[in-house]
């Protein structure tokens, strides 16, 4: 029973950290309705689209950072709890996607997933960043890097670590894939916002 209570606390901590959303705050300060423009997603990529690279970078750092903090904090608080870091990280990703104070309508969780990945396996994270940079450079679509991340990390963990860890990660991965379904459809139809166009301010709210 004690371990169950500890896991519940880990999930709660991760979820509450994940529910913090800097994109919504910056958009409100700038008078931008982040849900009405671009992809309508309150996350880093749409912050770039609507508010520019500086705002997008701040949001990305924040979203990655809370994934890092959730894993780090919970593994320090519960060092003997198996898969504590993964549980905290997954809860953080889900908190970002389903924050309680916005009727469970949040971001898509990619940056927070990256933060979790960094803490769980930094070597894989470094290799993944290189792969993402190459794929995004070639395709000009961020979502290609997103799909590569959320599919490859659980597979890597299943092969090299433990299936329980992979199953935990799959929870977050499947939700992220579902949240990006519209992006994949837009890529198919050729209407998805491209990285270079967003960076040049083509869609930016003035």
C-alpha positions in Angstrom: 0.0 0.0 0.0 2.9 2.4 0.7 4.3 2.0 -2.8 0.8 2.6 -4.3 0.5 5.8 -2.3 4.0 6.8 -3.4 3.2 6.3 -7.0 0.0 8.3 -6.6 2.1 11.2 -5.2 4.6 10.8 -8.0 1.8 11.0 -10.6 0.3 14.0 -8.9 3.6 15.9 -8.7 4.3 15.2 -12.4 0.8 16.1 -13.5 0.8 19.4 -11.6 4.2 20.4 -13.0 3.1 19.5 -16.5 -0.1 21.5 -16.2 1.9 24.8 -16.0 1.7 26.5 -19.4 4.0 29.4 -20.3 2.5 29.7 -23.8 -0.9 30.7 -22.5 0.6 33.2 -20.2 2.8 34.9 -22.8 0.0 34.9 -25.3 -2.3 36.6 -22.8 0.4 39.2 -22.0 0.8 39.9 -25.7 -2.9 40.0 -26.4 -2.7 37.0 -28.7 -5.4 34.3 -28.8 -3.1 31.3 -29.2 -6.0 28.9 -29.7 -7.4 31.0 -32.6 -4.3 31.2 -34.8 -1.8 28.8 -36.4 -2.4 25.3 -35.2 -4.5 26.4 -32.3 -2.2 24.6 -29.9 -0.8 26.4 -26.8 2.7 25.0 -27.2 6.2 26.0 -28.4 5.7 25.5 -32.2 2.5 27.6 -32.2 4.2 30.2 -30.1 6.8 30.5 -32.8 4.1 30.8 -35.4 2.1 33.5 -33.7 4.6 35.3 -31.5 8.0 34.7 -33.0 11.2 32.7 -32.3 12.0 34.4 -28.9 8.6 33.6 -27.5 8.8 30.1 -29.0 12.2 29.5 -27.5 11.0 30.5 -24.0 8.0 28.3 -24.2 10.2 25.4 -25.5 12.7 25.8 -22.6 9.9 25.9 -20.1 8.1 22.8 -21.5 11.4 20.8 -21.7 12.3 22.1 -18.3 9.2 20.9 -16.5 9.7 17.4 -18.0 13.3 17.5 -16.6 12.1 18.8 -13.2 9.4 16.2 -12.8 11.7 13.3 -13.4 14.6 14.8 -11.3 12.4 15.8 -8.3 10.5 12.5 -8.1 13.5 10.3 -8.4 15.1 12.3 -5.5 12.0 12.1 -3.4 11.4 8.4 -4.1 14.9 6.9 -5.0 13.8 3.3 -4.2 10.6 3.4 -6.3 11.0 1.4 -9.5 10.3 3.3 -12.7 9.5 6.4 -10.6 11.2 8.7 -13.2 9.2 7.3 -16.1 5.9 7.6 -14.1 6.6 11.2 -13.2 7.7 12.1 -16.7 4.6 10.5 -18.3 2.3 12.2 -15.8 4.1 15.5 -16.6 3.4 15.0 -20.3 -0.2 14.2 -19.7 -0.5 17.3 -17.4 0.8 19.4 -20.2 -1.8 17.9 -22.6 -4.7 17.8 -20.2 -4.4 20.7 -17.7 -7.3 20.7 -15.2 -7.8 24.5 -15.3 -8.4 24.8 -19.1 -11.1 22.1 -19.3 -8.2 19.6 -20.0 -7.3 21.3 -23.3 -3.6 21.9 -23.3 -0.6 21.5 -25.6 0.6 18.4 -27.5 3.3 17.3 -25.1 6.4 17.0 -27.4 8.8 19.4 -25.7 7.9 17.9 -22.3 8.4 14.4 -23.7 11.9 15.5 -24.8 12.7 16.7 -21.2 11.6 13.4 -19.8 13.7 11.6 -22.4 16.8 13.6 -21.5 16.5 12.6 -17.9 15.8 9.0 -18.5 18.5 8.4 -21.1 20.7 11.4 -22.0 22.8 9.5 -24.6 19.7 8.5 -26.5 18.4 12.1 -26.2 21.6 13.5 -27.8 21.4 11.0 -30.7 17.7 11.8 -31.0 18.3 15.6 -31.2 20.7 15.0 -34.1 18.1 12.9 -35.9 15.3 15.4 -35.3 17.4 18.3 -36.6 18.2 16.4 -39.8 14.6 15.3 -40.3 13.2 18.7 -39.7 15.8 20.3 -42.0 15.0 17.9 -44.8 11.2 17.8 -44.4 10.6 21.4 -43.0 8.0 19.8 -40.6 8.4 19.7 -36.8 5.8 16.9 -36.5 8.2 14.5 -38.3 10.7 14.9 -35.5 7.8 14.5 -33.0 6.7 11.2 -34.5 10.3 9.9 -34.6 10.8 10.7 -30.9 7.6 9.2 -29.5 7.9 6.0 -31.6 11.7 5.4 -31.2 12.1 5.9 -27.5 9.6 3.3 -26.3 11.1 0.8 -28.8 14.6 1.6 -27.7 13.6 1.1 -24.0 11.8 -2.2 -24.8 14.9 -3.6 -26.6 17.6 -2.2 -24.3 16.0 -1.7 -20.8 12.7 -3.2 -19.7 9.2 -3.7 -21.1 7.5 -2.0 -18.1 9.4 1.2 -18.9 8.5 0.9 -22.5 4.8 0.4 -21.7 4.8 3.5 -19.4 6.3 5.6 -22.2 3.8 4.2 -24.7 1.0 5.8 -22.7 2.4 9.3 -23.4 3.5 8.4 -26.9 0.1 7.2 -28.0 -1.6 10.3 -26.6 0.9 12.5 -28.4 0.4 10.7 -31.7 -3.4 11.1 -31.3 -3.0 14.8 -30.5 -1.0 15.2 -33.7 -3.4 13.4 -36.0 -4.6 16.7 -37.6 -1.0 17.7 -38.3 -0.4 14.4 -40.1 -3.6 14.9 -42.2 -2.5 18.4 -43.1 0.9 17.1 -44.2 -0.9 14.6 -46.4 -2.9 17.4 -48.0 0.1 19.8 -48.1 -1.5 22.4 -45.8 0.7 21.9 -42.7 2.6 25.0 -41.5 6.3 24.7 -42.4 9.1 25.6 -40.0 10.8 28.1 -42.3 7.5 29.9 -43.1 6.6 30.2 -39.4 10.1 31.5 -38.5 9.8 34.3 -41.1 6.6 35.5 -39.4 4.3 34.5 -42.3 1.5 33.5 -39.9 2.4 35.8 -37.0 -0.3 37.9 -35.2 0.6 41.6 -35.4 
